[in-house]
Every structure is written in structure tokens, then in C-alpha cells.
């Protein structure tokens, strides 16, 4: 089975992946660029032939503070650059696309995040799904269903 990595790129985001045996794993995004690059390097080495799906984010939206939007965009760029240098092909998916596959979700962000976490915990009872890992798992589920 082809290994697949899904990344919710925020500092409060996470990583979720399917290994060669089809087992699903998830963990919060490591803190700091060095730790993030080290983790991506380790996953790429462990999971030869790895491909990545990254949530398309890192741009300004109404209500965002400009400084926060710039910091987040740089963070997304760091993730993309790390994957590029590791030779991991990347596909970007807008949040609305993978979320639509989960069915009706609340419009309010906190309620939507909780609903995604609950659905991912239902689908992956062997994992301790958190708000940090739920979106990455949702993105991974979408990608596996789209294969």
C-alpha cells in the first residue's frame, strides 16, 4: 500500500498518515520549524514512496490579524519547502473540499472542529483523536476515499 501523509499545517494542526500496512497514525504538529522538518524527514525515510496531502491554507481571510496571517503563511511555506527538499510530492486540497465529504458540519468554527474530532474518533477508535489531529485525519480520510 502506498504511504500517504496528510498535514493540517497550523501550529495547532497535526500530521496523520497511512503506513505501508494500511495502519493509520496521527500526532500533533511538532513545535518549531526544526522539529517539524526533523519529523517530516523521519517519516519520509521510514515510509519510502511517501506522498503528501496538505490543507491549502496560509492566506489572509477577513477577520484575521495581518501579522498572524503572515506568520501562518510563512509556516505553510516552511512545510512545503521541507517536503519539496525531501522529494515528497505534495497535493494541496482546500478545507471546504475535504470537509464537504464528511457531510453537514456546523458553520461555527468551534462546533465544526468538535464535530470533526468526534467523527474522526468514531472512524479511528484506536487513536486518541484530539482537536490538533482531527483535521489531518479528516484530510487523510478524504484522500483515501478519493484514491
VEXPA-561075 format. One record per atom (N, C-alpha, C, O): residue number from 1; x, y, z negated. Coordinates in nm, 3 decimals, decimal comma, m for minus. Last residue first. Example, Ala and Ser with C-alpha at 12.3 -4.5 7.8 and 13.67 -1.06 7.14 Angstrom:
BEGIN
2	1,285	m0,225	m0,708
2	1,367	m0,106	m0,714
2	1,290	0,003	m0,787
2	1,341	0,114	m0,804
1	1,319	m0,569	m0,780
1	1,230	m0,450	m0,780
1	1,320	m0,330	m0,780
1	1,424	m0,332	m0,846
***
This chain:
BEGIN
147	m0,886	0,797	0,366
147	m0,792	0,712	0,441
147	m0,864	0,620	0,537
147	m0,800	0,542	0,608
146	m1,068	0,921	0,205
146	m1,053	0,974	0,341
146	m0,961	0,889	0,427
146	m0,957	0,906	0,549
145	m1,035	0,801	m0,039
145	m1,161	0,775	0,033
145	m1,152	0,820	0,178
145	m1,220	0,764	0,265
144	m0,790	0,911	m0,107
144	m0,800	0,765	m0,087
144	m0,927	0,730	m0,012
144	m0,928	0,637	0,070
143	m0,857	1,183	m0,130
143	m0,760	1,140	m0,030
143	m0,769	0,990	m0,002
143	m0,758	0,948	0,113
142	m1,038	1,178	m0,348
142	m1,082	1,226	m0,215
142	m0,988	1,172	m0,107
142	m1,034	1,121	m0,005
141	m0,866	1,086	m0,549
141	m0,984	1,007	m0,510
141	m1,032	1,047	m0,372
141	m1,063	0,962	m0,289
140	m0,687	1,304	m0,558
140	m0,639	1,172	m0,518
140	m0,756	1,083	m0,475
140	m0,745	1,012	m0,375
139	m0,861	1,503	m0,652
139	m0,796	1,520	m0,521
139	m0,745	1,385	m0,470
139	m0,758	1,356	m0,351
138	m0,915	1,394	m0,904
138	m1,023	1,418	m0,808
138	m0,969	1,431	m0,666
138	m1,027	1,377	m0,572
137	m0,658	1,401	m1,016
137	m0,724	1,272	m0,994
137	m0,839	1,286	m0,895
137	m0,858	1,198	m0,811
136	m0,624	1,677	m1,026
136	m0,531	1,597	m0,947
136	m0,591	1,460	m0,917
136	m0,577	1,408	m0,807
135	m0,833	1,740	m1,206
135	m0,839	1,787	m1,068
135	m0,743	1,709	m0,977
135	m0,778	1,678	m0,863
134	m0,744	1,605	m1,448
134	m0,871	1,572	m1,381
134	m0,875	1,617	m1,235
134	m0,916	1,540	m1,148
133	m0,524	1,683	m1,593
133	m0,506	1,579	m1,491
133	m0,630	1,554	m1,406
133	m0,621	1,490	m1,302
132	m0,611	1,883	m1,767
132	m0,490	1,906	m1,686
132	m0,475	1,803	m1,574
132	m0,418	1,835	m1,470
131	m0,823	1,776	m1,901
131	m0,851	1,886	m1,809
131	m0,731	1,914	m1,720
131	m0,747	1,963	m1,608
130	m0,751	1,419	m1,886
130	m0,760	1,549	m1,954
130	m0,798	1,656	m1,852
130	m0,805	1,629	m1,732
129	m0,785	1,075	m1,929
129	m0,807	1,189	m1,839
129	m0,824	1,316	m1,923
129	m0,903	1,319	m2,017
128	m0,613	0,825	m1,983
128	m0,659	0,930	m2,076
128	m0,672	1,058	m1,994
128	m0,579	1,139	m1,991
127	m0,720	0,540	m1,793
127	m0,639	0,661	m1,810
127	m0,699	0,751	m1,917
127	m0,820	0,753	m1,938
126	m0,900	0,338	m1,759
126	m0,769	0,301	m1,814
126	m0,679	0,421	m1,840
126	m0,574	0,407	m1,901
125	m1,120	0,444	m1,625
125	m1,129	0,425	m1,770
125	m0,996	0,385	m1,836
125	m0,982	0,398	m1,958
124	m1,178	0,614	m1,383
124	m1,047	0,563	m1,423
124	m1,044	0,542	m1,575
124	m0,973	0,614	m1,645
123	m1,439	0,699	m1,353
123	m1,377	0,623	m1,243
123	m1,246	0,555	m1,284
123	m1,207	0,453	m1,227
122	m1,476	0,837	m1,593
122	m1,565	0,726	m1,559
122	m1,501	0,637	m1,453
122	m1,508	0,515	m1,461
121	m1,283	1,033	m1,570
121	m1,272	0,938	m1,682
121	m1,361	0,816	m1,656
121	m1,325	0,705	m1,693
120	m1,390	1,170	m1,353
120	m1,261	1,101	m1,336
120	m1,239	1,000	m1,450
120	m1,183	0,893	m1,427
119	m1,622	1,274	m1,471
119	m1,632	1,183	m1,356
119	m1,502	1,104	m1,336
119	m1,506	0,985	m1,306
118	m1,511	1,439	m1,672
118	m1,598	1,327	m1,708
118	m1,610	1,226	m1,594
118	m1,608	1,105	m1,618
117	m1,369	1,626	m1,513
117	m1,298	1,541	m1,610
117	m1,382	1,419	m1,646
117	m1,331	1,307	m1,650
116	m1,584	1,743	m1,377
116	m1,481	1,670	m1,302
116	m1,406	1,576	m1,395
116	m1,381	1,460	m1,361
115	m1,715	1,863	m1,593
115	m1,785	1,762	m1,513
115	m1,686	1,679	m1,432
115	m1,703	1,557	m1,419
114	m1,521	2,045	m1,680
114	m1,563	1,936	m1,770
114	m1,631	1,824	m1,691
114	m1,609	1,706	m1,717
113	m1,514	2,214	m1,456
113	m1,393	2,142	m1,496
113	m1,428	2,023	m1,587
113	m1,372	1,915	m1,573
112	m1,776	2,316	m1,463
112	m1,732	2,237	m1,348
112	m1,610	2,153	m1,385
112	m1,602	2,035	m1,350
111	m1,770	2,461	m1,701
111	m1,862	2,347	m1,690
111	m1,822	2,256	m1,574
111	m1,832	2,134	m1,584
110	m1,577	2,658	m1,633
110	m1,555	2,566	m1,745
110	m1,645	2,442	m1,738
110	m1,600	2,331	m1,767
109	m1,703	2,778	m1,387
109	m1,576	2,706	m1,388
109	m1,556	2,614	m1,508
109	m1,521	2,498	m1,487
108	m2,031	2,733	m1,273
108	m1,946	2,796	m1,374
108	m1,820	2,712	m1,392
108	m1,827	2,591	m1,411
107	m2,159	2,551	m1,107
107	m2,091	2,666	m1,047
107	m1,994	2,731	m1,145
107	m1,887	2,777	m1,106
106	m2,137	2,192	m1,139
106	m2,180	2,324	m1,189
106	m2,099	2,436	m1,123
106	m1,983	2,416	m1,087
105	m2,174	1,988	m0,846
105	m2,097	2,028	m0,963
105	m2,147	2,164	m1,010
105	m2,195	2,243	m0,929
104	m2,284	1,722	m0,654
104	m2,322	1,851	m0,713
104	m2,241	1,875	m0,842
104	m2,240	1,792	m0,933
103	m1,999	1,538	m0,524
103	m2,142	1,566	m0,539
103	m2,164	1,701	m0,604
103	m2,074	1,785	m0,608
102	m1,740	1,497	m0,465
102	m1,786	1,449	m0,596
102	m1,935	1,470	m0,617
102	m1,991	1,425	m0,717
101	m1,692	1,624	m0,227
101	m1,705	1,478	m0,223
101	m1,751	1,419	m0,356
101	m1,796	1,305	m0,361
100	m1,649	1,883	m0,306
100	m1,776	1,852	m0,240
100	m1,799	1,701	m0,238
100	m1,913	1,655	m0,247
99	m1,383	1,875	m0,389
99	m1,489	1,883	m0,490
99	m1,625	1,846	m0,432
99	m1,707	1,785	m0,500
98	m1,243	1,878	m0,149
98	m1,241	1,756	m0,230
98	m1,349	1,758	m0,336
98	m1,402	1,652	m0,371
97	m1,327	2,138	m0,055
97	m1,341	2,017	0,027
97	m1,341	1,891	m0,059
97	m1,429	1,807	m0,045
96	m1,264	2,330	m0,245
96	m1,406	2,306	m0,214
96	m1,425	2,176	m0,137
96	m1,528	2,110	m0,152
95	m0,979	2,336	m0,242
95	m1,053	2,279	m0,355
95	m1,197	2,244	m0,321
95	m1,247	2,139	m0,362
94	m0,826	2,233	0,068
94	m0,893	2,334	m0,014
94	m0,973	2,270	m0,127
94	m1,029	2,162	m0,109
93	m0,521	2,063	0,095
93	m0,667	2,049	0,100
93	m0,729	2,158	0,014
93	m0,690	2,175	m0,101
92	m0,226	1,995	0,275
92	m0,297	2,082	0,181
92	m0,447	2,072	0,205
92	m0,494	2,073	0,319
91	0,016	1,747	0,281
91	m0,110	1,792	0,341
91	m0,180	1,876	0,237
91	m0,193	1,834	0,122
90	0,355	1,671	0,331
90	0,252	1,735	0,249
90	0,132	1,772	0,335
90	0,146	1,822	0,447
89	0,616	1,430	0,308
89	0,518	1,502	0,388
89	0,402	1,550	0,302
89	0,357	1,480	0,211
88	0,917	1,465	0,151
88	0,782	1,415	0,127
88	0,684	1,494	0,213
88	0,670	1,615	0,193
87	1,181	1,544	0,143
87	1,134	1,471	0,260
87	0,997	1,410	0,244
87	0,962	1,314	0,313
86	1,269	1,706	m0,052
86	1,271	1,563	m0,083
86	1,223	1,478	0,035
86	1,225	1,355	0,028
85	1,217	1,954	0,053
85	1,357	1,913	0,043
85	1,371	1,765	0,011
85	1,473	1,703	0,043
84	0,933	1,950	0,030
84	0,999	1,960	0,161
84	1,143	1,909	0,154
84	1,185	1,830	0,238
83	0,897	1,947	m0,246
83	0,851	1,833	m0,166
83	0,918	1,832	m0,029
83	0,956	1,726	0,021
82	1,008	2,200	m0,306
82	1,064	2,078	m0,364
82	1,024	1,957	m0,281
82	1,108	1,873	m0,249
81	0,834	2,370	m0,166
81	0,976	2,364	m0,130
81	1,041	2,237	m0,184
81	1,121	2,175	m0,114
80	0,593	2,325	m0,306
80	0,603	2,294	m0,163
80	0,748	2,280	m0,120
80	0,782	2,188	m0,045
79	0,669	2,423	m0,560
79	0,624	2,283	m0,544
79	0,640	2,241	m0,397
79	0,692	2,133	m0,368
78	0,722	2,689	m0,499
78	0,827	2,605	m0,555
78	0,794	2,457	m0,534
78	0,879	2,377	m0,497
77	0,469	2,776	m0,414
77	0,581	2,773	m0,320
77	0,695	2,686	m0,369
77	0,758	2,616	m0,290
76	0,333	2,769	m0,658
76	0,290	2,681	m0,548
76	0,400	2,667	m0,444
76	0,423	2,558	m0,392
75	0,478	2,974	m0,788
75	0,478	2,838	m0,841
75	0,438	2,738	m0,732
75	0,502	2,634	m0,716
74	0,405	3,194	m0,634
74	0,545	3,151	m0,638
74	0,556	3,007	m0,686
74	0,633	2,928	m0,632
73	0,132	3,201	m0,698
73	0,173	3,177	m0,559
73	0,319	3,133	m0,553
73	0,354	3,044	m0,475
72	0,146	3,262	m0,972
72	0,089	3,134	m0,929
72	0,132	3,101	m0,786
72	0,165	2,986	m0,757
71	0,255	3,519	m0,959
71	0,326	3,413	m1,032
71	0,278	3,276	m0,986
71	0,358	3,186	m0,963
70	0,049	3,650	m0,817
70	0,185	3,641	m0,761
70	0,265	3,529	m0,828
70	0,335	3,453	m0,760
69	m0,164	3,627	m0,998
69	m0,176	3,568	m0,865
69	m0,039	3,551	m0,800
69	m0,013	3,450	m0,735
68	m0,065	3,778	m1,210
68	m0,089	3,634	m1,229
68	m0,098	3,563	m1,094
68	m0,046	3,453	m1,077
67	m0,060	4,031	m1,091
67	0,064	3,970	m1,138
67	0,048	3,820	m1,156
67	0,138	3,743	m1,121
66	m0,340	4,075	m1,032
66	m0,239	4,064	m0,926
66	m0,108	3,999	m0,972
66	m0,051	3,919	m0,898
65	m0,584	3,871	m1,180
65	m0,489	3,979	m1,203
65	m0,379	3,966	m1,099
65	m0,328	3,856	m1,079
64	m0,885	3,792	m1,009
64	m0,751	3,753	m1,053
64	m0,667	3,878	m1,079
64	m0,679	3,978	m1,009
63	m1,110	3,904	m0,901
63	m1,111	3,880	m1,044
63	m0,975	3,837	m1,099
63	m0,952	3,844	m1,219
62	m1,079	3,745	m0,592
62	m1,144	3,852	m0,668
62	m1,151	3,813	m0,816
62	m1,194	3,703	m0,851
61	m0,763	3,588	m0,554
61	m0,909	3,583	m0,545
61	m0,965	3,696	m0,630
61	m0,904	3,737	m0,729
60	m0,458	3,521	m0,387
60	m0,538	3,609	m0,473
60	m0,686	3,589	m0,446
60	m0,730	3,575	m0,331
59	m0,320	3,188	m0,385
59	m0,354	3,315	m0,321
59	m0,444	3,394	m0,415
59	m0,500	3,339	m0,510
58	m0,284	2,927	m0,462
58	m0,171	3,017	m0,465
58	m0,196	3,147	m0,391
58	m0,102	3,209	m0,341
57	m0,386	2,631	m0,282
57	m0,408	2,737	m0,380
57	m0,291	2,833	m0,371
57	m0,207	2,821	m0,280
56	m0,481	2,332	m0,191
56	m0,446	2,460	m0,129
56	m0,486	2,572	m0,224
56	m0,604	2,602	m0,242
55	m0,345	2,062	m0,357
55	m0,460	2,152	m0,352
55	m0,415	2,285	m0,296
55	m0,320	2,345	m0,347
54	m0,171	1,828	m0,166
54	m0,163	1,939	m0,260
54	m0,287	2,025	m0,244
54	m0,329	2,056	m0,133
53	m0,061	1,510	m0,127
53	m0,178	1,595	m0,101
53	m0,172	1,703	m0,208
53	m0,169	1,673	m0,327
52	0,221	1,336	0,006
52	0,157	1,420	m0,096
52	0,038	1,495	m0,040
52	0,036	1,538	0,076
51	0,374	1,013	0,031
51	0,311	1,128	0,096
51	0,237	1,206	m0,013
51	0,195	1,148	m0,113
50	0,657	0,798	0,006
50	0,554	0,878	m0,059
50	0,504	0,991	0,031
50	0,582	1,056	0,100
49	0,856	0,627	0,074
49	0,749	0,646	0,172
49	0,634	0,730	0,118
49	0,526	0,732	0,177
48	0,915	0,501	m0,255
48	0,961	0,523	m0,119
48	0,845	0,534	m0,021
48	0,748	0,459	m0,030
47	0,891	0,583	m0,544
47	0,783	0,546	m0,453
47	0,823	0,577	m0,309
47	0,770	0,669	m0,248
46	1,123	0,665	m0,673
46	1,055	0,543	m0,719
46	0,955	0,491	m0,617
46	0,936	0,370	m0,604
45	1,183	0,902	m0,540
45	1,280	0,793	m0,541
45	1,214	0,660	m0,577
45	1,244	0,556	m0,518
44	0,954	1,054	m0,592
44	0,992	1,027	m0,452
44	1,090	0,911	m0,445
44	1,082	0,829	m0,353
43	0,967	1,065	m0,873
43	0,855	0,997	m0,807
43	0,890	0,961	m0,663
43	0,859	0,851	m0,617
42	1,203	1,215	m0,907
42	1,192	1,079	m0,962
42	1,080	1,001	m0,894
42	1,096	0,883	m0,863
41	1,130	1,455	m0,783
41	1,244	1,379	m0,731
41	1,235	1,233	m0,779
41	1,258	1,141	m0,701
40	0,923	1,537	m0,952
40	0,894	1,507	m0,812
40	1,005	1,424	m0,749
40	0,979	1,333	m0,672
39	1,075	1,577	m1,186
39	0,969	1,475	m1,184
39	0,933	1,437	m1,041
39	0,915	1,319	m1,010
38	1,250	1,784	m1,106
38	1,304	1,655	m1,152
38	1,198	1,546	m1,146
38	1,228	1,434	m1,104
37	1,064	1,985	m1,053
37	1,145	1,931	m0,943
37	1,203	1,796	m0,983
37	1,207	1,703	m0,901
36	0,966	2,022	m1,316
36	0,877	1,985	m1,207
36	0,953	1,922	m1,091
36	0,912	1,819	m1,038
35	1,194	2,100	m1,458
35	1,126	1,976	m1,496
35	1,032	1,929	m1,384
35	1,020	1,809	m1,361
34	1,244	2,343	m1,321
34	1,344	2,235	m1,323
34	1,278	2,102	m1,356
34	1,304	2,001	m1,290
33	1,010	2,499	m1,369
33	1,045	2,456	m1,234
33	1,145	2,340	m1,235
33	1,131	2,247	m1,155
32	0,793	2,419	m1,644
32	0,912	2,478	m1,587
32	0,951	2,416	m1,454
32	0,929	2,298	m1,429
31	0,647	2,126	m1,758
31	0,667	2,269	m1,783
31	0,798	2,315	m1,723
31	0,903	2,256	m1,748
30	0,463	1,904	m1,539
30	0,574	1,934	m1,630
30	0,592	2,085	m1,645
30	0,558	2,162	m1,556
29	0,118	1,859	m1,540
29	0,229	1,922	m1,470
29	0,341	1,948	m1,570
29	0,317	2,007	m1,675
28	0,013	1,547	m1,692
28	0,009	1,692	m1,677
28	0,131	1,742	m1,599
28	0,234	1,675	m1,594
27	m0,053	1,250	m1,497
27	0,015	1,319	m1,607
27	0,004	1,469	m1,584
27	m0,012	1,514	m1,471
26	m0,156	0,927	m1,387
26	m0,176	1,072	m1,394
26	m0,100	1,127	m1,513
26	m0,084	1,061	m1,616
25	m0,203	0,652	m1,159
25	m0,134	0,714	m1,273
25	m0,165	0,863	m1,271
25	m0,196	0,920	m1,166
24	m0,328	0,348	m1,032
24	m0,341	0,494	m1,041
24	m0,277	0,542	m1,170
24	m0,295	0,482	m1,276
23	m0,206	0,090	m0,820
23	m0,237	0,139	m0,955
23	m0,235	0,291	m0,956
23	m0,152	0,354	m0,891
22	m0,121	m0,013	m0,583
22	m0,257	0,041	m0,587
22	m0,299	0,090	m0,724
22	m0,414	0,128	m0,744
21	0,139	m0,080	m0,566
21	0,048	m0,187	m0,606
21	m0,098	m0,140	m0,613
21	m0,187	m0,218	m0,645
20	0,264	0,161	m0,513
20	0,260	0,059	m0,406
20	0,165	m0,055	m0,437
20	0,115	m0,121	m0,346
19	0,049	0,403	m0,681
19	0,176	0,338	m0,653
19	0,158	0,231	m0,544
19	0,048	0,215	m0,491
18	m0,098	0,712	m0,665
18	m0,123	0,569	m0,644
18	0,011	0,508	m0,608
18	0,079	0,554	m0,517
17	m0,108	0,986	m0,896
17	m0,055	0,911	m0,784
17	m0,101	0,767	m0,787
17	m0,137	0,709	m0,890
16	m0,122	1,322	m0,999
16	m0,188	1,191	m1,001
16	m0,135	1,115	m0,880
16	m0,120	1,173	m0,772
15	m0,039	1,597	m1,200
15	0,002	1,506	m1,094
15	m0,078	1,376	m1,110
15	m0,099	1,328	m1,222
14	m0,184	1,921	m1,278
14	m0,130	1,789	m1,304
14	m0,090	1,715	m1,178
14	m0,106	1,764	m1,066
13	m0,211	2,243	m1,438
13	m0,254	2,139	m1,346
13	m0,190	2,006	m1,379
13	m0,147	1,982	m1,492
12	m0,129	2,466	m1,561
12	m0,219	2,381	m1,639
12	m0,279	2,272	m1,550
12	m0,383	2,214	m1,582
11	0,012	2,571	m1,355
11	0,088	2,537	m1,476
11	0,002	2,450	m1,567
11	0,055	2,368	m1,643
10	m0,125	2,421	m1,050
10	m0,116	2,520	m1,157
10	m0,032	2,474	m1,274
10	m0,006	2,355	m1,291
9	m0,155	2,224	m0,843
9	m0,029	2,295	m0,864
9	m0,022	2,395	m0,978
9	0,086	2,451	m1,000
8	m0,231	1,909	m0,839
8	m0,303	2,031	m0,876
8	m0,193	2,125	m0,923
8	m0,141	2,107	m1,034
7	m0,144	1,666	m0,612
7	m0,093	1,769	m0,700
7	m0,193	1,883	m0,715
7	m0,234	1,944	m0,616
6	m0,106	1,323	m0,553
6	m0,196	1,438	m0,547
6	m0,150	1,538	m0,652
6	m0,121	1,502	m0,766
5	0,064	1,084	m0,363
5	0,072	1,177	m0,476
5	m0,023	1,292	m0,453
5	m0,021	1,353	m0,346
4	0,082	0,748	m0,273
4	0,019	0,878	m0,247
4	0,020	0,960	m0,374
4	m0,019	0,912	m0,480
3	0,224	0,468	m0,106
3	0,212	0,553	m0,226
3	0,163	0,692	m0,187
3	0,199	0,746	m0,082
2	0,053	0,225	0,076
2	0,132	0,347	0,085
2	0,114	0,431	m0,042
2	0,001	0,460	m0,080
1	0,085	m0,117	0,000
1	0,000	0,000	0,000
1	0,090	0,124	0,000
1	0,192	0,127	m0,069
***
